[in-house]
Amino acid sequence: MTDISSRKILGQNQLTYQRLKVSLSLNLRRQIFVAVCDDLLLRDRLATQLHTELAKSKTEPRRYPRLVSLSLNLNDPNPIVQIAQWLRQNPPPRASRRIAPMPAFQIMGVEQLTRQSAATQRLFFTHLQSIEHSLPLLESSLLIWTTQPWFRALPQSAPDFWHCRTGVFEFVGDPTPLQNSGTWEIGTSGSNLRPGELPPRASQPDRSSPPPSDRPRDSDRPRDLDREVPRLDDRPLSRRWNPALEGGEDDDSQEPASGSAPIAIAIPATAATAATVAVATRFPTAVAVQVAADQDRESASALALLAVEDEEEEEEEKEEEKEEEEEQEATLAVSAKQRALLPLPQQIELLKQRNAAPELLVEAYRNFGNLYRDRIEQGDASPETITAAIQAYEKILPLLPETSALWVDILNDLGSLYWMLSRTPFDLTVALHHLKKGILAYQLALTKVNLAAQAEVYPMVQCNLGAAYTDLARYQDPSQNLGLAIRSYQEALRLRGAEVDPRRYASTQNNLGTTYWNLAQHQEPEVNLKAAIAAYSEALRHYNPQEEPLNYAMIQNNLGTAYWNLAQCHPVEGDGSQHWLNLAVTAYQLALQYRTVQTAPAAFAATQNNLGTAYWHIANQADSPAQKLDSLRQAIVAYEATLEAAALMTRPQPDPVLPATLSFDIFATSNNLGLAYYQVATDSKAGLDGAMQSAYLESAMRHHVQAYQGWAARPELQQTAFSCMVQTCRAFYSQLGIVGQNLAFSLIPGQLLPEVLPKL
């Protein structure tokens, strides 16, 4: 049965595309168009289709393109300068004593600015603002492709550009998932985006019961460090690939962007870093043109000079004849050099037709897979892109000799791609199918490793296998699969000790600790938590907080979480439990030395929240009234800092940087803070006068009301906050009399008073 909504979207996109094509085909000057498309694969198809269909015009010379694609220069994101540079390198030829019409230009890759600094982003908007002053010199149409977040920022960040735009063309499609720049985390927690924290769950309003839950949710788990991945500029196209790096939270502020569309691609490794892609329509395929990053920047006025540049007529005609001869030669034979400029699918078909040697097909398929892999690393992790990479790599396997060293590389890549595919939106059955295929690929890769020649590869694949088993444990047989993950990490550590690679050794120890933490949620909690603590402690021995402060802080936070969990194994043992809680507090405080609200506000808020929870438990088990009050006040300070950091994150930012998100329930923090204020206000040993009691109770009520309103979609938690409000209202009356009760009523939302009064 046809999906009506999908058909409607397809029709809408087709109409929008036709409007855009007609606008560009008019070949008007000084037109500025904005195309908006979140689906980067769809955008690439549309951009390629524009090239193809605009090139079919018979009224224009074939030797000069009708449309040129430029990938935005991230070092100096100035579209006008890039157009001038292209025109200087490719001056318009003459045809019949007439200068060829100027091509239109489409700017791709604006979304890549998301991973750039705020200063670079501001520079881009500044250049857009100045486009209006360059309009008299712009002899072409300009099309800028953006995604919705950048499109929405244009009216405010570049109002002059926005006012001088000619048209906007919005295409409908699912946003392409974004990954961290150069790093693909294969984590063991329920969330792979944020460090696992320990958000407390709101408790019943009982003074003797702690606000945090006894067992964190999936998003509360300790965080794995990412697995290791070589950066693109470190290795040639034949590099090994491992979508997991040991970097931690250093990249929290970076937002990845998707890569350039493969409109034109050359086989050499420089294709992956080409800054500019131009499509020349006189060839049946596109030609890649790279613009060096250090090229002298031209002013926008170069557009006018280049557009009217007049060469000697005789020289132009001779050049035209020469180029026509070259074109005829190109149609008669495809040399090896010309084949390298063909799109990769055409190269592969050409090799098949010529019964090329398996080695050539392997190289072609691998380059094809690497092309899609590069796009994935740059942010385009859509199921279509991942599947295309998988299909390319799988074509290689039947062509490889049994003794080829490529077996391990290709199988490791396939395992990682299937792992990524399992994390895209599928139903459970499909996700499990992909995940198990990834595990099989890793297992087969391990059988192909030659330890004598590939000693560094074996622990890498073991780490990847451990992460995949950890993911599988989320769906089925958790104890068994977590045990297999632990075995993989231990095997990796056996062959890659601290003396071989300290950084990766520490990363693997952290992942091992997190796996033990997960296993403790299912069996033998005390044994496995102590094993987790040992692994985290060993990881910390090999991290220098001055060099990697956020990674160091993350592992300290994980260690504190493990200590907190261990204290919950025997919560009534008094001193024994307090010992672990005190160690948890120390770990959280060490983490906060490097997790600051300026450098990592989301991580800072999470650790402060954990610290407040730990202090709350210490107060609950305190031996003396003074210790109890001091711990409650420390919990209040930590919870207040949590809320302040969360509020700071929600404020509008001057730069269009995507905000970080919290990994815990901020309304649970509000409710817990209200309970802490309530306990201090009602403790007879606190020695508060009437004014201070009133102030503490007012703070308690405000935070309970805030939690109640925030939990509007969660009625069971909303009921908890409501009970806390009733309890605080009673305390107002018992501590401050009728005046206090009236004050309490004034703090409760009016629509709730009919429900509160019967409870009193």
N, C-alpha and C positions, 0 to 999 in steps of 0.2 A: 504494500500500500504506500502511495506517495505521501511524504511528509509535507503537508500544506504549508507549515511555517517555513520549512527549509526552501520550498519552491518560491515562496513569497520573497524571502531574503535574496535568493538567486536572481529573481526578476528585478528587484530593487537595485542590486549591485550592477546588473547589466545596463539598466537605464542610466545609472550614474556614470558608468564607464563610457557609454555612448556620448553623454554630454561632455565628458572630459576629452574624449577623442576629437569631437567636433571642434571644441574650443582650441585645441592645439593645432588641428589641421588648418584652421583659418590663417595661421602663420602671421598673426598680428604682432606688432611690436609692443613692448612695455606692458605686457600682461603678467600679472602675478597670481598664480593659482595655488591653492593649498589642498592637498589630498590627504584624507584622514583614514587610516586603516590599522586596526590593532592586530589583525591576522597577518603576520609577516610573510607567510607562505602565499597567501592570497595577494598581498601587495607585490611580491616578486613576480607572480604570474601576470598581474595587470601591467606592471612596468614592462615586462617582456612583450606582452601583447601590443602595447602602445608602439614599441620599436618596430615590431613586425608589420603592423597595419599602416603606420605612417610611412613606412619605407615603400609601400606599394604605389605611392603616387607616381604617375608617369610624367608629370609636368616638371619634375625637379631632376637635376643631374644626379646620377647614381653615385658619383664620386664623393659627395659630401653628405653627411648624415642629416636627416630631418630632426632627430632627437638624440641628445647626448645625456648619458647618465653620469653623474658625479657623486662619488661617495664623500660625504662631508669630512673635511679635514679637521680632525679632533684637536690638533695642535693650534690651529687658527680657524675656527668655524665661521668663515666669511664666504658665503656663496658667490658674491660678485667678484671677489678676487680670484676664486677658483675658475669662474667662467673666463675671466681675462687671461689667466694662465693657459687654459685649454686653447683659446683662440690664438694665443701667441704661438703655441706649438703646432696648431693646425689652422693656418690662415685659410680663408675661403678661396677656392680656386676660381678661375674665370671660365665661363662657358659661353662661346659665341660673343666675345667682347662684353660679357656681362658678369658681374660678380655674383656667385651663387648666393641664394638667400641664406640668411643666418639660421642655424638650427635652434630649436627650442632646447632648454636644459631642464632636466629633472634632478633634484637633489635628494639623495638617499642617505639613510643612516643617522637621521636626527636622534633616533631613540638611543644611539650609542652614547650620547652626551650624558645619559643618566648615570654612567659609571665615572664620569669625569668630575673634576672639582667644581665647587660652587662658582669659583672665579671664571672657569671656562664656560660654564653655563650662562653666567651673566654676560660674558663676552659675546656669545652667540646672539643673545637678545639685543645687545648693543649694535651688532652688525645688521641685524634685521631692521632695527630702528633707522639705520642710515640708508637703507635701500631706497627710500622715497627720494633722497637727494641724487641717487644714481639713475633714476628712471629716465631722465632725458637722454642718457647715454646707453640705455639698454635697448639694443636692436632686436631682442629676442623675447619669446615667452619664457617665463620661469615657473616651474612646478616644484613645490616643496612637499615631500611626503613626511607625514608625522603620525604619531600615535595619539590616542585621545588625551593622555595626561599632558603632553606637550602642546597639543592643540588648545586645550582649555587654558593653558598658561599664556597664550599669545595676547589676548585682549588686554591683560593687565601688565605683562612684562614687556610687550613691544606694541604699544597702542598706535604709533605712527604706521608701522608695518600693517597692523590690522586694518587701519582705515584705508590704506591704499591697495588692499587686496582686490583682485578682480572677481574671483569666485572661489567657493569652497565645495569640495566633492567628498562626501562622507560615505565610506563603504562599511557594510555590516559584516562582522566576523568575530569569532572568539579571540580574546587577547592571547598572544603567544606567551607561555610561561617563561619567567625570567629566572636565571641562575646567577650565582655569584660570579664575579669576574675571575675567570681562570681557575675557579675552585668548585668542585662538585662534591658536596658533602654526602657521604653515605653514613648516616647516623644510626644509632640504635634506639633512639627515643621515638616517642609518638610524633613528635614534630621535628622536621629537619631544617627549620628556619631559624630557630632561636635556641640559646643555651637552655638546658633543662633547669628549671627553677623549682622551688618548693612553695607554690601558692597555697595558703591555708584555705580550707573550706569553712564557711561560717558554721558555728556550733549553736546548739540550743543555749538560751540565755541562762546558763547555770554557772555561777561563779567558780565552781570547782572543776568545770570541764574546760579544756583548752580550746581556743578558737580554731587551730589548724586541724585538718583531717588527719587521721592516723595513716592514711595511705595516699600519696599524691596521685593525681590523674596522669594520663599519658604525657600531657604537655609539661608535667612537673619533673620529668626525669632529668638526670644529669645528661650533659651533652657530650657527644663524641667530638673529638677533633676530626676535621676533614681528612680524607685520605690523600695520598700524594699524587699530584698530576704535574708533569712537566709543562712549563709555559710554552706558548706557541713559538716564541722567538728564540727558544733555546735549542730546538732540534729541527732537522729537516722533515719533509713530509713522511719519511719512513720511520718516524719516531715511534716509540712505545707510548701507549696511552693508558692512563689510569684515572678515571673520573673521581678522584678523591684526594684531597690534599691535606697535609696536616696543619694548615692554617686554621686559626680559630676564629675569634670574633673581631679580628682586625678589620675585616671587610664588612662589618655591620653597616657602615655608612655608605658602602658602595652599592650601586644598583646596576645590574648588568643590562646590557642592551643586545639587541639582536644584530646579526651580522649582515653583510651586504648580500644582495641576491646574486646568484651565479649567472648573471646575464652574459658576462664574458669572462672566460677563465683560461689561463694558460697553464700547462702542466708544471712548469718550474715552481720551486717552493715560494718564490716571490709573489705568486698569485695570491696567496693568503693574506699578504700585507699590502696589496695594491691599494693606493689611496684613491685612485680615480678610475672609473670604468667608462669607456666610450664605445658606442655602437656605430660602426661604419656600415652604411646600408649597401655599399657597392659590393660587398662580399655576401655570400649566402649565409654567413655566420658573423658573430660579433667579434670585435678585436679589442683586446685589453690594452689600455694605455695607463701607465703608472706615472704619477706626478710626484717628484721627489719632495720630501717634507721640507728640505732646506732651500727650496727654490726661492729666488728673489720675489717678494710679494709685489704685485702690480697694483697700481691704483685703479679705481673703477673707470677712470677716464680712458684707460687703454681700450675699452670696448669700442668707443667711437673711432679711435685711431685705427684699430685693427679692421673694423667693419668697412672702412673706405680706403684701405691700403691699396695703392695702384702700382702693380708691377708692370714691367715692359710687356707689351702685348705679345711680341714674338716669343719671349721666354715662356710665357704662360701657355701658349699654344703647343710649344715643344714639350713642355712638362705634361700637358694633357695627353698628347699622343703617346708619350712614354708610359703613362699610367694605364692607358687603355690597352697597350701591348702587354703590360704586366697582368692585367685582369684576364686577358685571353689566355695567357699561360697558366694562370691559376685554375681556369676551368678545364684545362686539358689534363693536368696532372696534379696530384696532391703529394707534395714532398713531405719529408719527415718534419721539416720546420713548420709547414703550413698545417699539418695534422695536429701539431701541438697547440695551434690556436683554435681548433674546433672544439665545440662543447664536448664534454667527456662522453656523454651517451653516443654521439656520432663517432668519436674516436674508437669506442669499443666496437660499434657495429662495423666500422671500417676494418679493424683488426680481425674480426670474425670472418668477414668476407674474404680476407686475404689469407686465411688459415695461419694467422700469426703464431709464433712460438708461445707456449704457456707463460713463459716469463714476462712477455710483453702484456699479455692479458692480465696477469697478476698485478703488474705495476699500474695498469689502467684502472682496474677495479679498485685497487687500493687508493689511488688518487681520488677516485670518485667517492669512496667511503670517507677519506680524509676531508674532502670538500664539505660533506654534510656534517662530519664531526666538528670541523672548525665552526660551522654555523651554530651547532649545538653549544659549543664552548662560549660563543659570543651571545648566547641568550635565546636562540630559536630552538627550544627544546619541545617543539610540538610533536605529537605522535607521528605525523607524516614525515617529519625530518628524521626522527630517530629510526623509523621503519625503513626509510630509504638508505640510511647508513648500514643498517643490519643487512639488508638485501645485497648491498654491494660487497660487504665483507664475507657474507656466506657464499657468494659466487667464487671467492678465492679458494676456499677449502678444497674443493675437488681438484684444483689445479696444482696444489702444493705437493712436492715430493715428501716422503715420510720423514726425511732427515732435515727438512728445511727449518731454519731458526725462526721463520715467520709464524709457525704454528702457535707459539706461546703468545706473541703479540696480537695476532688476529683473534684468538680465542678469548684473551683477556678483554680486548675491545668489545667483542660480542657479549661477554658476560656483563660488562658495565652498561652497554646499551640496553640489554634486556632488563637489567635492574632499573634503569631510568624509565623504561617503558612501563614497568610494573607500577611506577608511581604516578603515571598520568591517569586521568579520569577514566577508569574502566570499572565494570562490575567486579566483584570479588573473584569469580571464577577466572576471568581473563587476566586479572592482575597476578593471581597465583600461577597461572600458566606461564606468563612471562618471567616471573621471578624464578620459577623452577628451571626454566631454560637457561637463565643466567647462571644459576648454580651449577648446572651440568657443564656449561662452557668453562667456568672456572675450574671445575674438577678435571675436565679433560686437559685444560692448559697445564695443570700441575703434573700430569703424566708426561707431558712433552718437554718439561724443563730439563735442560742439561746443567746440573748443578756446577759442574766444572767451568762451564763457559757462561752461564746465566745465573750466577749466584745471587745477584741483586734482584732478579725478577721473581724468584720463588717467594720470598716474604711479602712482596707487593701483592701477588695473586692471593696468597693466604689471607692477607688483610681484607682484600675485596670479598673473598669467600666468607670470612667471618661477618662482615657487614651484611651480606646477603642473607646469611642464616639468621641474623638478628631480625631482619625485616620479616623473614618467613615465620619467626616465632610470634609475631603479632597476629598471625592468622591461624596457625595450627601448631599443636604439640610444642608449647612454649618451652617447657623444661628441656625436652630433647634437643630442639634446635638451638637454644641458648647454650647448651652444653657443647654442641658442635661448633658454635661460634667461638666459645672460649678455647676449644682445642685448636682452632685455626689461628687465633691470635697468639697463643702460646707457641705454636710451631713457627710463626713469623718471628717471634722474639728469640727463639732458639738460634735462628740463623742470622738475625740482624740485631746484634747486641748494641749496647750503648757505645762501645768503642768503635763500632763500624759506622753508625749513623745516629748520633745522639738525638737529633731532633725527631726523626721518624720513630726511633725507639720510644721516646717519651710520648709521642702521639699514639702509638700502639698500646702503651701502658694505660693511657687514659681511656681508650676504647675498651680495653680489657676490663678496667674498673667499672665502666658503665654497663658492660654486659653482665658482670657479677651483680651489679645493683639491680638490673632487671631480673636476673635469676632469683634474687632474694625476695622478690615479690611473689614468687611461686613456690619456693621450697627452701628449707633451712635458712631462714633469714639471717640469723646471727652469724653463721659460718660464712655465707656468701657476702654479707656486708663487710665483715672483717677482711675478706679477700679483696673486695672493692677498695677499701681504705688502703690496703697495702699497695695495690696497683696505682692508685692516685698519688700516694706518697712517693712511690718510686718515680712516677712521671715528673713530679715537682722537683726532684733532685736534678733534673736535666733541663729545666727551663730557667733562664735568666730573666727575672722580671723587668730588668732595665732594657733588655733587648726585645722581649715579647710580652709586654705588660698585660695585654688583654687575654692572651692564651693562659698565662700564669694565673690571672684572676679567675678565669673560667674553671680551671682545675681546682683552685682553692674553693670555689663555690660548690663544685661537685663533691669535694671532700667534706665540706660542711654538711651537705645534704645527706651523705652516707652516715656521718656521725649522728645527725638528727634522727635518721631512721633507726639506727642502732639503739638510740635512747628509747624509742617506742617499743622495742622488743620486750623490755621489762620496765614499763613506766612507773611501777610502784616500788621499785627497789631503792628509792631514795638516793643515797650517795652515788651508787653505780650509774644510775640514769643521769644524775647531774654531771657526773664526770664527762660523759659523752656530749651532753648539751654544752658544757663549757668549752669543749674542744670544737664543737660546731660554731659557737660564737667567735672563737679565735680565728677559725678558718674564714668565716664571713667577713670579719674585720680586716683580715689580710687581703681578701679579694677587693674590698672597698678602697684600699689604698691605691688601686690601679683602675678599678671600675668607678670612674667619676661621672657625675651628671653631665660634665662637658664632653668627655670622650665617648661615653657609651651610656646614654640616658636610660635605655630600656634595660640593659644589663644591671646598671646601678639600681634601678627601681626594684628589679627582681631580687637582688641580693639584700637590699634593705628590707624587703618584705620577708625574706627568709630569716634575717636577723631578728626582726620583730617577733616572728613565730617562736624562735628559739628562746628569746627572753621571756615570752609568755609562759612557756613550759617551765623555765627555771623558777619563775614566780609561783607557779602552781605547786612546785615541790620544795619551796624555800623552807629552811629550818627556822628562820626568825622573821618576825614582822618587818624588821628593817630591810632584810634582804628581799622580801617579797615586794615591798613598796619600791625599792630601788630598781628591781627587775621590771616591774610594771612601767615605771617611768622611762626606762630604757626602751621598752617595747613601744611606748607612745612616740618617742623620738624617732625610732626606726620607721614606724608606720607613717608618721607625718612626712618624713623624707620621701617615702615611697609615693605618697599622693602628690607631693610637690613635683617630683620628677615626672610623674604621669601627666600632670597638668601642663608642665612645660612642653611635653611632647605633642600636646594637642593644640598648642598655640599656632596661629598662622606663621609660616616661615617666609622670609623675603625671597628666598631662592626656591625654585620649583624642584626641590629634592623630595623623593618619595619618603614618607615618614616610616620610622621603625614602629613595630607593634609590640605590645606587652605579651608575655607568655604566661600570665596568670590573671585571675579574676580580680580586677581592681575594686569591685564592689564588695567582695569578700574582705579585702583589706579595710575598706571603710567600716564594715560591720565589726571586724575584729578590733579596730581602733576604738570604736564606740564602747565595746565591752571593756577594754582596758581603762578608758576614762571612767566608766561606771564603777569598776572595782576600786579604783583609787578614791573616788568620791564617797563610796559607802563603807570604806575601811575605817573603823573607829580608831585604829592606831596611826592613821595618817596625820591626825592633828590639824585638819583643815578647818578654817573658820567658815561662817555661812557664805560669804562672798565667793570663796574658793570652791566650796562644795557646789554652789550654783553654777560657777563657770565650768567645772568638770562635767556636771550633769547636762548642761546645755551643749557642750561639745559632744557628749555621748549621744544625745538625742539627734543632733544634726547629722552625725555620721550614720546612725541607724536609718534616718529618713532618706539619706542619700543612697544607701544600699537598697532600701525598699523600692525607691523609684528606678534605680538602675536594673533591678531584677524583675522588671515588669513582664518580661517574657518567660520567667522561670518561677511559677507560682509556689513551688515547694520551698525555694530559697526566700522568696518574698515573705512567706509565712514566718520564717525564722526571724527576719528583720522586724516584722510586725510584733512578734513576741518580745523582742528586745525593746521595742518602743514602749510596750505596755509595762515591762519591767522597770524601765527608766522613769516612766510616769509615776509609778508607785513610789520610787525612791525620791522623786521630787516632793511628794506629799509627806513621806515619813521623815525626810531630813529637813524640809523647809516649810511644811505646813500648807495651808490653803493658798498662800501667795506663790509657793513653789509649784503647786499643782496648776494654778492658772498660767504660770509661765510655761509649764510643760505643754498645756493645751495650745498655747500660742505658737509653739514650734511644730506641732503636728499638722499636716495638711488637713484642711477643713473637711474634705470628703471622707476622711478616715475617722473623725471624731465619733460618729454614730457607732462605729465598730469598736473603738477603744473604750468608750464609757461603760458598756456592760461588763468588760473585763476587769474593771476596777472595783 
